[in-house]
Amino acid sequence: MRDHTQYTRGAASAAHVCGLWSAHVDALERHLSAKTWALRAVAVVLATYPIARIVIPAVLHAVVPDVVRTVLNLI
């Protein structure tokens, strides 16, 4: 039998791996082209627009009382 305790990761090595991964992702993001950033922005807008169109009116409807809605409709 071999002793595998020397190959198990401890908490410090897990934090080190996360730090290396974060640095790797940051380096990749620094080297993205303008076209890639534009595609990302379009994807974010396309994903958030329908959510905002559904969630914001639902929240306003739940928060604003009927009296205020009636007064605003009369104006």
CHARMM internal coordinates of N, CA and C (Angstrom, degrees):
IC EDIT
DIST 1 N 1 CA 1.4477
DIST 1 CA 1 C 1.5224
ANGL 1 N 1 CA 1 C 109.91
DIST 1 C 2 N 1.3093
ANGL 1 CA 1 C 2 N 113.95
DIHE 1 N 1 CA 1 C 2 N 142.92
DIST 2 N 2 CA 1.4529
ANGL 1 C 2 N 2 CA 119.48
DIHE 1 CA 1 C 2 N 2 CA 177.84
DIST 2 CA 2 C 1.5191
ANGL 2 N 2 CA 2 C 109.22
DIHE 1 C 2 N 2 CA 2 C -102.04
DIST 2 C 3 N 1.2990
ANGL 2 CA 2 C 3 N 115.07
DIHE 2 N 2 CA 2 C 3 N 152.04
DIST 3 N 3 CA 1.4586
ANGL 2 C 3 N 3 CA 120.47
DIHE 2 CA 2 C 3 N 3 CA 178.30
DIST 3 CA 3 C 1.5318
ANGL 3 N 3 CA 3 C 107.78
DIHE 2 C 3 N 3 CA 3 C -88.30
DIST 3 C 4 N 1.3484
ANGL 3 CA 3 C 4 N 116.43
DIHE 3 N 3 CA 3 C 4 N 112.00
DIST 4 N 4 CA 1.4631
ANGL 3 C 4 N 4 CA 121.33
DIHE 3 CA 3 C 4 N 4 CA -177.02
DIST 4 CA 4 C 1.5280
ANGL 4 N 4 CA 4 C 112.91
DIHE 3 C 4 N 4 CA 4 C -95.40
DIST 4 C 5 N 1.3197
ANGL 4 CA 4 C 5 N 117.75
DIHE 4 N 4 CA 4 C 5 N 3.51
DIST 5 N 5 CA 1.4644
ANGL 4 C 5 N 5 CA 119.21
DIHE 4 CA 4 C 5 N 5 CA -178.24
DIST 5 CA 5 C 1.5132
ANGL 5 N 5 CA 5 C 111.70
DIHE 4 C 5 N 5 CA 5 C -65.86
DIST 5 C 6 N 1.3009
ANGL 5 CA 5 C 6 N 118.06
DIHE 5 N 5 CA 5 C 6 N -26.69
DIST 6 N 6 CA 1.4555
ANGL 5 C 6 N 6 CA 119.40
DIHE 5 CA 5 C 6 N 6 CA -179.71
DIST 6 CA 6 C 1.5322
ANGL 6 N 6 CA 6 C 112.02
DIHE 5 C 6 N 6 CA 6 C -73.26
DIST 6 C 7 N 1.3295
ANGL 6 CA 6 C 7 N 116.98
DIHE 6 N 6 CA 6 C 7 N -14.99
DIST 7 N 7 CA 1.4573
ANGL 6 C 7 N 7 CA 120.35
DIHE 6 CA 6 C 7 N 7 CA -179.11
DIST 7 CA 7 C 1.5248
ANGL 7 N 7 CA 7 C 113.96
DIHE 6 C 7 N 7 CA 7 C -100.47
DIST 7 C 8 N 1.3107
ANGL 7 CA 7 C 8 N 117.50
DIHE 7 N 7 CA 7 C 8 N -5.25
DIST 8 N 8 CA 1.4558
ANGL 7 C 8 N 8 CA 119.29
DIHE 7 CA 7 C 8 N 8 CA 179.29
DIST 8 CA 8 C 1.5238
ANGL 8 N 8 CA 8 C 109.27
DIHE 7 C 8 N 8 CA 8 C -78.93
DIST 8 C 9 N 1.3272
ANGL 8 CA 8 C 9 N 115.20
DIHE 8 N 8 CA 8 C 9 N 146.43
DIST 9 N 9 CA 1.4547
ANGL 8 C 9 N 9 CA 120.13
DIHE 8 CA 8 C 9 N 9 CA -178.76
DIST 9 CA 9 C 1.5181
ANGL 9 N 9 CA 9 C 110.06
DIHE 8 C 9 N 9 CA 9 C -87.63
DIST 9 C 10 N 1.2854
ANGL 9 CA 9 C 10 N 115.56
DIHE 9 N 9 CA 9 C 10 N 136.91
DIST 10 N 10 CA 1.4529
ANGL 9 C 10 N 10 CA 120.90
DIHE 9 CA 9 C 10 N 10 CA 175.08
DIST 10 CA 10 C 1.5200
ANGL 10 N 10 CA 10 C 109.90
DIHE 9 C 10 N 10 CA 10 C -96.64
DIST 10 C 11 N 1.3224
ANGL 10 CA 10 C 11 N 116.27
DIHE 10 N 10 CA 10 C 11 N -177.45
DIST 11 N 11 CA 1.4660
ANGL 10 C 11 N 11 CA 120.76
DIHE 10 CA 10 C 11 N 11 CA -178.91
DIST 11 CA 11 C 1.5245
ANGL 11 N 11 CA 11 C 110.98
DIHE 10 C 11 N 11 CA 11 C -65.26
DIST 11 C 12 N 1.3267
ANGL 11 CA 11 C 12 N 117.30
DIHE 11 N 11 CA 11 C 12 N -37.28
DIST 12 N 12 CA 1.4640
ANGL 11 C 12 N 12 CA 119.80
DIHE 11 CA 11 C 12 N 12 CA -179.19
DIST 12 CA 12 C 1.5165
ANGL 12 N 12 CA 12 C 110.88
DIHE 11 C 12 N 12 CA 12 C -67.03
DIST 12 C 13 N 1.3200
ANGL 12 CA 12 C 13 N 117.95
DIHE 12 N 12 CA 12 C 13 N -39.49
DIST 13 N 13 CA 1.4523
ANGL 12 C 13 N 13 CA 119.16
DIHE 12 CA 12 C 13 N 13 CA -179.34
DIST 13 CA 13 C 1.5301
ANGL 13 N 13 CA 13 C 110.84
DIHE 12 C 13 N 13 CA 13 C -71.70
DIST 13 C 14 N 1.3286
ANGL 13 CA 13 C 14 N 117.99
DIHE 13 N 13 CA 13 C 14 N -31.74
DIST 14 N 14 CA 1.4655
ANGL 13 C 14 N 14 CA 120.16
DIHE 13 CA 13 C 14 N 14 CA 176.12
DIST 14 CA 14 C 1.5255
ANGL 14 N 14 CA 14 C 109.97
DIHE 13 C 14 N 14 CA 14 C -65.34
DIST 14 C 15 N 1.3184
ANGL 14 CA 14 C 15 N 117.05
DIHE 14 N 14 CA 14 C 15 N -42.01
DIST 15 N 15 CA 1.4613
ANGL 14 C 15 N 15 CA 120.51
DIHE 14 CA 14 C 15 N 15 CA 176.89
DIST 15 CA 15 C 1.5197
ANGL 15 N 15 CA 15 C 110.52
DIHE 14 C 15 N 15 CA 15 C -64.54
DIST 15 C 16 N 1.3084
ANGL 15 CA 15 C 16 N 116.41
DIHE 15 N 15 CA 15 C 16 N -37.05
DIST 16 N 16 CA 1.4618
ANGL 15 C 16 N 16 CA 121.02
DIHE 15 CA 15 C 16 N 16 CA 178.62
DIST 16 CA 16 C 1.5245
ANGL 16 N 16 CA 16 C 110.64
DIHE 15 C 16 N 16 CA 16 C -65.65
DIST 16 C 17 N 1.3263
ANGL 16 CA 16 C 17 N 117.12
DIHE 16 N 16 CA 16 C 17 N -42.22
DIST 17 N 17 CA 1.4624
ANGL 16 C 17 N 17 CA 121.37
DIHE 16 CA 16 C 17 N 17 CA 178.37
DIST 17 CA 17 C 1.5188
ANGL 17 N 17 CA 17 C 110.18
DIHE 16 C 17 N 17 CA 17 C -63.53
DIST 17 C 18 N 1.3357
ANGL 17 CA 17 C 18 N 117.73
DIHE 17 N 17 CA 17 C 18 N -41.70
DIST 18 N 18 CA 1.4689
ANGL 17 C 18 N 18 CA 121.06
DIHE 17 CA 17 C 18 N 18 CA 177.83
DIST 18 CA 18 C 1.5201
ANGL 18 N 18 CA 18 C 110.78
DIHE 17 C 18 N 18 CA 18 C -63.32
DIST 18 C 19 N 1.3102
ANGL 18 CA 18 C 19 N 116.71
DIHE 18 N 18 CA 18 C 19 N -39.66
DIST 19 N 19 CA 1.4635
ANGL 18 C 19 N 19 CA 120.08
DIHE 18 CA 18 C 19 N 19 CA 178.13
DIST 19 CA 19 C 1.5150
ANGL 19 N 19 CA 19 C 111.86
DIHE 18 C 19 N 19 CA 19 C -65.32
DIST 19 C 20 N 1.3387
ANGL 19 CA 19 C 20 N 116.65
DIHE 19 N 19 CA 19 C 20 N -41.39
DIST 20 N 20 CA 1.4635
ANGL 19 C 20 N 20 CA 120.28
DIHE 19 CA 19 C 20 N 20 CA 177.75
DIST 20 CA 20 C 1.5214
ANGL 20 N 20 CA 20 C 110.73
DIHE 19 C 20 N 20 CA 20 C -65.33
DIST 20 C 21 N 1.3271
ANGL 20 CA 20 C 21 N 117.07
DIHE 20 N 20 CA 20 C 21 N -41.47
DIST 21 N 21 CA 1.4615
ANGL 20 C 21 N 21 CA 120.85
DIHE 20 CA 20 C 21 N 21 CA 179.81
DIST 21 CA 21 C 1.5298
ANGL 21 N 21 CA 21 C 110.05
DIHE 20 C 21 N 21 CA 21 C -64.24
DIST 21 C 22 N 1.3215
ANGL 21 CA 21 C 22 N 117.36
DIHE 21 N 21 CA 21 C 22 N -42.24
DIST 22 N 22 CA 1.4609
ANGL 21 C 22 N 22 CA 121.34
DIHE 21 CA 21 C 22 N 22 CA 179.25
DIST 22 CA 22 C 1.5286
ANGL 22 N 22 CA 22 C 110.33
DIHE 21 C 22 N 22 CA 22 C -63.05
DIST 22 C 23 N 1.3114
ANGL 22 CA 22 C 23 N 117.10
DIHE 22 N 22 CA 22 C 23 N -42.68
DIST 23 N 23 CA 1.4644
ANGL 22 C 23 N 23 CA 120.41
DIHE 22 CA 22 C 23 N 23 CA 178.42
DIST 23 CA 23 C 1.5248
ANGL 23 N 23 CA 23 C 110.95
DIHE 22 C 23 N 23 CA 23 C -64.32
DIST 23 C 24 N 1.3253
ANGL 23 CA 23 C 24 N 116.73
DIHE 23 N 23 CA 23 C 24 N -37.49
DIST 24 N 24 CA 1.4627
ANGL 23 C 24 N 24 CA 121.46
DIHE 23 CA 23 C 24 N 24 CA 178.53
DIST 24 CA 24 C 1.5309
ANGL 24 N 24 CA 24 C 110.74
DIHE 23 C 24 N 24 CA 24 C -64.57
DIST 24 C 25 N 1.3202
ANGL 24 CA 24 C 25 N 117.34
DIHE 24 N 24 CA 24 C 25 N -45.25
DIST 25 N 25 CA 1.4627
ANGL 24 C 25 N 25 CA 121.55
DIHE 24 CA 24 C 25 N 25 CA 179.63
DIST 25 CA 25 C 1.5237
ANGL 25 N 25 CA 25 C 110.11
DIHE 24 C 25 N 25 CA 25 C -65.52
DIST 25 C 26 N 1.3316
ANGL 25 CA 25 C 26 N 117.55
DIHE 25 N 25 CA 25 C 26 N -41.33
DIST 26 N 26 CA 1.4632
ANGL 25 C 26 N 26 CA 120.72
DIHE 25 CA 25 C 26 N 26 CA 178.33
DIST 26 CA 26 C 1.5258
ANGL 26 N 26 CA 26 C 110.83
DIHE 25 C 26 N 26 CA 26 C -61.01
DIST 26 C 27 N 1.3345
ANGL 26 CA 26 C 27 N 116.87
DIHE 26 N 26 CA 26 C 27 N -41.08
DIST 27 N 27 CA 1.4626
ANGL 26 C 27 N 27 CA 120.57
DIHE 26 CA 26 C 27 N 27 CA 178.97
DIST 27 CA 27 C 1.5242
ANGL 27 N 27 CA 27 C 110.66
DIHE 26 C 27 N 27 CA 27 C -65.12
DIST 27 C 28 N 1.3166
ANGL 27 CA 27 C 28 N 117.52
DIHE 27 N 27 CA 27 C 28 N -38.88
DIST 28 N 28 CA 1.4601
ANGL 27 C 28 N 28 CA 119.78
DIHE 27 CA 27 C 28 N 28 CA 178.12
DIST 28 CA 28 C 1.5241
ANGL 28 N 28 CA 28 C 111.24
DIHE 27 C 28 N 28 CA 28 C -65.61
DIST 28 C 29 N 1.3220
ANGL 28 CA 28 C 29 N 117.09
DIHE 28 N 28 CA 28 C 29 N -40.64
DIST 29 N 29 CA 1.4618
ANGL 28 C 29 N 29 CA 120.54
DIHE 28 CA 28 C 29 N 29 CA -179.37
DIST 29 CA 29 C 1.5209
ANGL 29 N 29 CA 29 C 112.24
DIHE 28 C 29 N 29 CA 29 C -67.02
DIST 29 C 30 N 1.3179
ANGL 29 CA 29 C 30 N 117.32
DIHE 29 N 29 CA 29 C 30 N -31.91
DIST 30 N 30 CA 1.4616
ANGL 29 C 30 N 30 CA 119.85
DIHE 29 CA 29 C 30 N 30 CA 179.11
DIST 30 CA 30 C 1.5208
ANGL 30 N 30 CA 30 C 111.68
DIHE 29 C 30 N 30 CA 30 C -67.20
DIST 30 C 31 N 1.3163
ANGL 30 CA 30 C 31 N 117.81
DIHE 30 N 30 CA 30 C 31 N -25.23
DIST 31 N 31 CA 1.4585
ANGL 30 C 31 N 31 CA 121.16
DIHE 30 CA 30 C 31 N 31 CA -174.62
DIST 31 CA 31 C 1.5274
ANGL 31 N 31 CA 31 C 113.12
DIHE 30 C 31 N 31 CA 31 C -103.31
DIST 31 C 32 N 1.3273
ANGL 31 CA 31 C 32 N 117.89
DIHE 31 N 31 CA 31 C 32 N 15.47
DIST 32 N 32 CA 1.4599
ANGL 31 C 32 N 32 CA 119.86
DIHE 31 CA 31 C 32 N 32 CA 177.34
DIST 32 CA 32 C 1.5200
ANGL 32 N 32 CA 32 C 110.34
DIHE 31 C 32 N 32 CA 32 C -77.68
DIST 32 C 33 N 1.3124
ANGL 32 CA 32 C 33 N 115.76
DIHE 32 N 32 CA 32 C 33 N 145.77
DIST 33 N 33 CA 1.4640
ANGL 32 C 33 N 33 CA 120.03
DIHE 32 CA 32 C 33 N 33 CA -180.00
DIST 33 CA 33 C 1.5245
ANGL 33 N 33 CA 33 C 110.21
DIHE 32 C 33 N 33 CA 33 C -79.12
DIST 33 C 34 N 1.3207
ANGL 33 CA 33 C 34 N 115.59
DIHE 33 N 33 CA 33 C 34 N 168.52
DIST 34 N 34 CA 1.4606
ANGL 33 C 34 N 34 CA 121.16
DIHE 33 CA 33 C 34 N 34 CA 178.88
DIST 34 CA 34 C 1.5255
ANGL 34 N 34 CA 34 C 110.51
DIHE 33 C 34 N 34 CA 34 C -64.46
DIST 34 C 35 N 1.3242
ANGL 34 CA 34 C 35 N 116.80
DIHE 34 N 34 CA 34 C 35 N -34.89
DIST 35 N 35 CA 1.4654
ANGL 34 C 35 N 35 CA 120.49
DIHE 34 CA 34 C 35 N 35 CA 179.67
DIST 35 CA 35 C 1.5318
ANGL 35 N 35 CA 35 C 110.35
DIHE 34 C 35 N 35 CA 35 C -64.78
DIST 35 C 36 N 1.3154
ANGL 35 CA 35 C 36 N 116.88
DIHE 35 N 35 CA 35 C 36 N -39.13
DIST 36 N 36 CA 1.4595
ANGL 35 C 36 N 36 CA 120.52
DIHE 35 CA 35 C 36 N 36 CA 178.45
DIST 36 CA 36 C 1.5195
ANGL 36 N 36 CA 36 C 111.00
DIHE 35 C 36 N 36 CA 36 C -66.26
DIST 36 C 37 N 1.3330
ANGL 36 CA 36 C 37 N 117.36
DIHE 36 N 36 CA 36 C 37 N -42.40
DIST 37 N 37 CA 1.4666
ANGL 36 C 37 N 37 CA 120.62
DIHE 36 CA 36 C 37 N 37 CA 177.82
DIST 37 CA 37 C 1.5247
ANGL 37 N 37 CA 37 C 110.38
DIHE 36 C 37 N 37 CA 37 C -63.10
DIST 37 C 38 N 1.3328
ANGL 37 CA 37 C 38 N 117.59
DIHE 37 N 37 CA 37 C 38 N -39.33
DIST 38 N 38 CA 1.4650
ANGL 37 C 38 N 38 CA 120.72
DIHE 37 CA 37 C 38 N 38 CA 178.87
DIST 38 CA 38 C 1.5268
ANGL 38 N 38 CA 38 C 110.46
DIHE 37 C 38 N 38 CA 38 C -65.31
DIST 38 C 39 N 1.3296
ANGL 38 CA 38 C 39 N 117.22
DIHE 38 N 38 CA 38 C 39 N -41.86
DIST 39 N 39 CA 1.4651
ANGL 38 C 39 N 39 CA 120.26
DIHE 38 CA 38 C 39 N 39 CA 177.82
DIST 39 CA 39 C 1.5238
ANGL 39 N 39 CA 39 C 111.15
DIHE 38 C 39 N 39 CA 39 C -63.15
DIST 39 C 40 N 1.3130
ANGL 39 CA 39 C 40 N 116.81
DIHE 39 N 39 CA 39 C 40 N -38.79
DIST 40 N 40 CA 1.4692
ANGL 39 C 40 N 40 CA 120.49
DIHE 39 CA 39 C 40 N 40 CA 177.18
DIST 40 CA 40 C 1.5263
ANGL 40 N 40 CA 40 C 110.60
DIHE 39 C 40 N 40 CA 40 C -64.09
DIST 40 C 41 N 1.3188
ANGL 40 CA 40 C 41 N 116.73
DIHE 40 N 40 CA 40 C 41 N -42.68
DIST 41 N 41 CA 1.4587
ANGL 40 C 41 N 41 CA 120.48
DIHE 40 CA 40 C 41 N 41 CA -179.29
DIST 41 CA 41 C 1.5272
ANGL 41 N 41 CA 41 C 110.70
DIHE 40 C 41 N 41 CA 41 C -64.00
DIST 41 C 42 N 1.3255
ANGL 41 CA 41 C 42 N 116.93
DIHE 41 N 41 CA 41 C 42 N -42.38
DIST 42 N 42 CA 1.4607
ANGL 41 C 42 N 42 CA 120.60
DIHE 41 CA 41 C 42 N 42 CA 178.78
DIST 42 CA 42 C 1.5227
ANGL 42 N 42 CA 42 C 110.24
DIHE 41 C 42 N 42 CA 42 C -63.80
DIST 42 C 43 N 1.3175
ANGL 42 CA 42 C 43 N 116.95
DIHE 42 N 42 CA 42 C 43 N -41.16
DIST 43 N 43 CA 1.4680
ANGL 42 C 43 N 43 CA 120.40
DIHE 42 CA 42 C 43 N 43 CA 179.26
DIST 43 CA 43 C 1.5270
ANGL 43 N 43 CA 43 C 111.26
DIHE 42 C 43 N 43 CA 43 C -63.73
DIST 43 C 44 N 1.3238
ANGL 43 CA 43 C 44 N 117.22
DIHE 43 N 43 CA 43 C 44 N -39.55
DIST 44 N 44 CA 1.4683
ANGL 43 C 44 N 44 CA 120.58
DIHE 43 CA 43 C 44 N 44 CA 178.66
DIST 44 CA 44 C 1.5254
ANGL 44 N 44 CA 44 C 110.45
DIHE 43 C 44 N 44 CA 44 C -66.04
DIST 44 C 45 N 1.3189
ANGL 44 CA 44 C 45 N 116.67
DIHE 44 N 44 CA 44 C 45 N -43.03
DIST 45 N 45 CA 1.4667
ANGL 44 C 45 N 45 CA 119.83
DIHE 44 CA 44 C 45 N 45 CA 179.69
DIST 45 CA 45 C 1.5204
ANGL 45 N 45 CA 45 C 110.57
DIHE 44 C 45 N 45 CA 45 C -64.62
DIST 45 C 46 N 1.3213
ANGL 45 CA 45 C 46 N 116.89
DIHE 45 N 45 CA 45 C 46 N -43.82
DIST 46 N 46 CA 1.4616
ANGL 45 C 46 N 46 CA 120.17
DIHE 45 CA 45 C 46 N 46 CA 179.55
DIST 46 CA 46 C 1.5315
ANGL 46 N 46 CA 46 C 112.12
DIHE 45 C 46 N 46 CA 46 C -64.26
DIST 46 C 47 N 1.3061
ANGL 46 CA 46 C 47 N 117.02
DIHE 46 N 46 CA 46 C 47 N -30.06
DIST 47 N 47 CA 1.4687
ANGL 46 C 47 N 47 CA 119.78
DIHE 46 CA 46 C 47 N 47 CA 179.57
DIST 47 CA 47 C 1.5276
ANGL 47 N 47 CA 47 C 111.66
DIHE 46 C 47 N 47 CA 47 C -80.69
DIST 47 C 48 N 1.3207
ANGL 47 CA 47 C 48 N 117.76
DIHE 47 N 47 CA 47 C 48 N -36.16
DIST 48 N 48 CA 1.4625
ANGL 47 C 48 N 48 CA 119.68
DIHE 47 CA 47 C 48 N 48 CA -174.64
DIST 48 CA 48 C 1.5272
ANGL 48 N 48 CA 48 C 113.87
DIHE 47 C 48 N 48 CA 48 C -88.21
DIST 48 C 49 N 1.3134
ANGL 48 CA 48 C 49 N 118.88
DIHE 48 N 48 CA 48 C 49 N -24.28
DIST 49 N 49 CA 1.4555
ANGL 48 C 49 N 49 CA 120.91
DIHE 48 CA 48 C 49 N 49 CA -176.90
DIST 49 CA 49 C 1.5291
ANGL 49 N 49 CA 49 C 112.55
DIHE 48 C 49 N 49 CA 49 C -60.60
DIST 49 C 50 N 1.3285
ANGL 49 CA 49 C 50 N 120.34
DIHE 49 N 49 CA 49 C 50 N -50.84
DIST 50 N 50 CA 1.4719
ANGL 49 C 50 N 50 CA 118.49
DIHE 49 CA 49 C 50 N 50 CA 179.27
DIST 50 CA 50 C 1.5260
ANGL 50 N 50 CA 50 C 113.08
DIHE 49 C 50 N 50 CA 50 C -64.16
DIST 50 C 51 N 1.3244
ANGL 50 CA 50 C 51 N 116.06
DIHE 50 N 50 CA 50 C 51 N -35.02
DIST 51 N 51 CA 1.4626
ANGL 50 C 51 N 51 CA 119.62
DIHE 50 CA 50 C 51 N 51 CA 178.84
DIST 51 CA 51 C 1.5255
ANGL 51 N 51 CA 51 C 109.41
DIHE 50 C 51 N 51 CA 51 C -64.35
DIST 51 C 52 N 1.3244
ANGL 51 CA 51 C 52 N 116.90
DIHE 51 N 51 CA 51 C 52 N -43.61
DIST 52 N 52 CA 1.4677
ANGL 51 C 52 N 52 CA 120.48
DIHE 51 CA 51 C 52 N 52 CA 180.00
DIST 52 CA 52 C 1.5252
ANGL 52 N 52 CA 52 C 110.86
DIHE 51 C 52 N 52 CA 52 C -66.84
DIST 52 C 53 N 1.3100
ANGL 52 CA 52 C 53 N 117.33
DIHE 52 N 52 CA 52 C 53 N -36.09
DIST 53 N 53 CA 1.4649
ANGL 52 C 53 N 53 CA 120.11
DIHE 52 CA 52 C 53 N 53 CA 179.69
DIST 53 CA 53 C 1.5192
ANGL 53 N 53 CA 53 C 112.23
DIHE 52 C 53 N 53 CA 53 C -68.30
DIST 53 C 54 N 1.3139
ANGL 53 CA 53 C 54 N 118.02
DIHE 53 N 53 CA 53 C 54 N -21.93
DIST 54 N 54 CA 1.4663
ANGL 53 C 54 N 54 CA 121.52
DIHE 53 CA 53 C 54 N 54 CA 179.35
DIST 54 CA 54 C 1.5257
ANGL 54 N 54 CA 54 C 111.00
DIHE 53 C 54 N 54 CA 54 C -96.73
DIST 54 C 55 N 1.3171
ANGL 54 CA 54 C 55 N 117.35
DIHE 54 N 54 CA 54 C 55 N -44.43
DIST 55 N 55 CA 1.4638
ANGL 54 C 55 N 55 CA 121.84
DIHE 54 CA 54 C 55 N 55 CA -171.50
DIST 55 CA 55 C 1.5299
ANGL 55 N 55 CA 55 C 112.09
DIHE 54 C 55 N 55 CA 55 C -74.88
DIST 55 C 56 N 1.3310
ANGL 55 CA 55 C 56 N 118.01
DIHE 55 N 55 CA 55 C 56 N -45.42
DIST 56 N 56 CA 1.4709
ANGL 55 C 56 N 56 CA 120.23
DIHE 55 CA 55 C 56 N 56 CA -175.68
DIST 56 CA 56 C 1.5293
ANGL 56 N 56 CA 56 C 111.85
DIHE 55 C 56 N 56 CA 56 C -61.59
DIST 56 C 57 N 1.3415
ANGL 56 CA 56 C 57 N 120.46
DIHE 56 N 56 CA 56 C 57 N -47.79
DIST 57 N 57 CA 1.4655
ANGL 56 C 57 N 57 CA 118.13
DIHE 56 CA 56 C 57 N 57 CA 176.55
DIST 57 CA 57 C 1.5287
ANGL 57 N 57 CA 57 C 113.36
DIHE 56 C 57 N 57 CA 57 C -63.13
DIST 57 C 58 N 1.3182
ANGL 57 CA 57 C 58 N 117.89
DIHE 57 N 57 CA 57 C 58 N -35.51
DIST 58 N 58 CA 1.4622
ANGL 57 C 58 N 58 CA 120.00
DIHE 57 CA 57 C 58 N 58 CA 178.84
DIST 58 CA 58 C 1.5239
ANGL 58 N 58 CA 58 C 111.10
DIHE 57 C 58 N 58 CA 58 C -65.24
DIST 58 C 59 N 1.3210
ANGL 58 CA 58 C 59 N 116.99
DIHE 58 N 58 CA 58 C 59 N -41.24
DIST 59 N 59 CA 1.4647
ANGL 58 C 59 N 59 CA 120.68
DIHE 58 CA 58 C 59 N 59 CA 178.60
DIST 59 CA 59 C 1.5195
ANGL 59 N 59 CA 59 C 110.21
DIHE 58 C 59 N 59 CA 59 C -66.79
DIST 59 C 60 N 1.3264
ANGL 59 CA 59 C 60 N 117.62
DIHE 59 N 59 CA 59 C 60 N -44.12
DIST 60 N 60 CA 1.4672
ANGL 59 C 60 N 60 CA 120.27
DIHE 59 CA 59 C 60 N 60 CA 178.60
DIST 60 CA 60 C 1.5262
ANGL 60 N 60 CA 60 C 111.25
DIHE 59 C 60 N 60 CA 60 C -62.28
DIST 60 C 61 N 1.3050
ANGL 60 CA 60 C 61 N 116.62
DIHE 60 N 60 CA 60 C 61 N -40.34
DIST 61 N 61 CA 1.4592
ANGL 60 C 61 N 61 CA 120.29
DIHE 60 CA 60 C 61 N 61 CA 179.39
DIST 61 CA 61 C 1.5343
ANGL 61 N 61 CA 61 C 110.94
DIHE 60 C 61 N 61 CA 61 C -64.21
DIST 61 C 62 N 1.3131
ANGL 61 CA 61 C 62 N 116.39
DIHE 61 N 61 CA 61 C 62 N -36.12
DIST 62 N 62 CA 1.4619
ANGL 61 C 62 N 62 CA 119.94
DIHE 61 CA 61 C 62 N 62 CA 179.71
DIST 62 CA 62 C 1.5278
ANGL 62 N 62 CA 62 C 111.97
DIHE 61 C 62 N 62 CA 62 C -75.56
DIST 62 C 63 N 1.3212
ANGL 62 CA 62 C 63 N 117.16
DIHE 62 N 62 CA 62 C 63 N -31.07
DIST 63 N 63 CA 1.4616
ANGL 62 C 63 N 63 CA 120.73
DIHE 62 CA 62 C 63 N 63 CA -173.80
DIST 63 CA 63 C 1.5277
ANGL 63 N 63 CA 63 C 112.09
DIHE 62 C 63 N 63 CA 63 C -88.33
DIST 63 C 64 N 1.3209
ANGL 63 CA 63 C 64 N 117.57
DIHE 63 N 63 CA 63 C 64 N -43.38
DIST 64 N 64 CA 1.4600
ANGL 63 C 64 N 64 CA 121.16
DIHE 63 CA 63 C 64 N 64 CA -175.44
DIST 64 CA 64 C 1.5312
ANGL 64 N 64 CA 64 C 109.19
DIHE 63 C 64 N 64 CA 64 C -78.72
DIST 64 C 65 N 1.3269
ANGL 64 CA 64 C 65 N 116.94
DIHE 64 N 64 CA 64 C 65 N 125.20
DIST 65 N 65 CA 1.4631
ANGL 64 C 65 N 65 CA 119.51
DIHE 64 CA 64 C 65 N 65 CA -179.42
DIST 65 CA 65 C 1.5348
ANGL 65 N 65 CA 65 C 111.57
DIHE 64 C 65 N 65 CA 65 C -69.70
DIST 65 C 66 N 1.3291
ANGL 65 CA 65 C 66 N 115.51
DIHE 65 N 65 CA 65 C 66 N 162.98
DIST 66 N 66 CA 1.4624
ANGL 65 C 66 N 66 CA 121.52
DIHE 65 CA 65 C 66 N 66 CA -178.32
DIST 66 CA 66 C 1.5221
ANGL 66 N 66 CA 66 C 112.23
DIHE 65 C 66 N 66 CA 66 C -64.19
DIST 66 C 67 N 1.3139
ANGL 66 CA 66 C 67 N 118.29
DIHE 66 N 66 CA 66 C 67 N -33.00
DIST 67 N 67 CA 1.4635
ANGL 66 C 67 N 67 CA 121.55
DIHE 66 CA 66 C 67 N 67 CA -179.09
DIST 67 CA 67 C 1.5199
ANGL 67 N 67 CA 67 C 110.21
DIHE 66 C 67 N 67 CA 67 C -63.32
DIST 67 C 68 N 1.3173
ANGL 67 CA 67 C 68 N 116.26
DIHE 67 N 67 CA 67 C 68 N -45.46
DIST 68 N 68 CA 1.4633
ANGL 67 C 68 N 68 CA 120.06
DIHE 67 CA 67 C 68 N 68 CA -179.73
DIST 68 CA 68 C 1.5203
ANGL 68 N 68 CA 68 C 109.58
DIHE 67 C 68 N 68 CA 68 C -65.02
DIST 68 C 69 N 1.3256
ANGL 68 CA 68 C 69 N 117.52
DIHE 68 N 68 CA 68 C 69 N -41.07
DIST 69 N 69 CA 1.4510
ANGL 68 C 69 N 69 CA 120.90
DIHE 68 CA 68 C 69 N 69 CA 177.78
DIST 69 CA 69 C 1.5290
ANGL 69 N 69 CA 69 C 111.38
DIHE 68 C 69 N 69 CA 69 C -60.93
DIST 69 C 70 N 1.3231
ANGL 69 CA 69 C 70 N 117.41
DIHE 69 N 69 CA 69 C 70 N -40.37
DIST 70 N 70 CA 1.4569
ANGL 69 C 70 N 70 CA 121.59
DIHE 69 CA 69 C 70 N 70 CA 179.91
DIST 70 CA 70 C 1.5258
ANGL 70 N 70 CA 70 C 110.65
DIHE 69 C 70 N 70 CA 70 C -65.95
DIST 70 C 71 N 1.3228
ANGL 70 CA 70 C 71 N 117.51
DIHE 70 N 70 CA 70 C 71 N -43.31
DIST 71 N 71 CA 1.4642
ANGL 70 C 71 N 71 CA 121.26
DIHE 70 CA 70 C 71 N 71 CA 178.23
DIST 71 CA 71 C 1.5313
ANGL 71 N 71 CA 71 C 110.80
DIHE 70 C 71 N 71 CA 71 C -63.99
DIST 71 C 72 N 1.3068
ANGL 71 CA 71 C 72 N 116.67
DIHE 71 N 71 CA 71 C 72 N -42.01
DIST 72 N 72 CA 1.4661
ANGL 71 C 72 N 72 CA 119.41
DIHE 71 CA 71 C 72 N 72 CA 179.30
DIST 72 CA 72 C 1.5289
ANGL 72 N 72 CA 72 C 111.36
DIHE 71 C 72 N 72 CA 72 C -66.43
DIST 72 C 73 N 1.3101
ANGL 72 CA 72 C 73 N 117.53
DIHE 72 N 72 CA 72 C 73 N -34.38
DIST 73 N 73 CA 1.4623
ANGL 72 C 73 N 73 CA 120.22
DIHE 72 CA 72 C 73 N 73 CA 177.18
DIST 73 CA 73 C 1.5102
ANGL 73 N 73 CA 73 C 111.43
DIHE 72 C 73 N 73 CA 73 C -69.08
DIST 73 C 74 N 1.3321
ANGL 73 CA 73 C 74 N 118.00
DIHE 73 N 73 CA 73 C 74 N -32.20
DIST 74 N 74 CA 1.4650
ANGL 73 C 74 N 74 CA 120.76
DIHE 73 CA 73 C 74 N 74 CA 178.47
DIST 74 CA 74 C 1.5186
ANGL 74 N 74 CA 74 C 111.69
DIHE 73 C 74 N 74 CA 74 C -71.11
DIST 74 C 75 N 1.2901
ANGL 74 CA 74 C 75 N 117.21
DIHE 74 N 74 CA 74 C 75 N -29.79
DIST 75 N 75 CA 1.4778
ANGL 74 C 75 N 75 CA 121.90
DIHE 74 CA 74 C 75 N 75 CA -179.84
DIST 75 CA 75 C 1.4761
ANGL 75 N 75 CA 75 C 108.35
DIHE 74 C 75 N 75 CA 75 C -74.91
END
COOR INIT
IC SEED 1 N 1 CA 1 C
IC BUILD
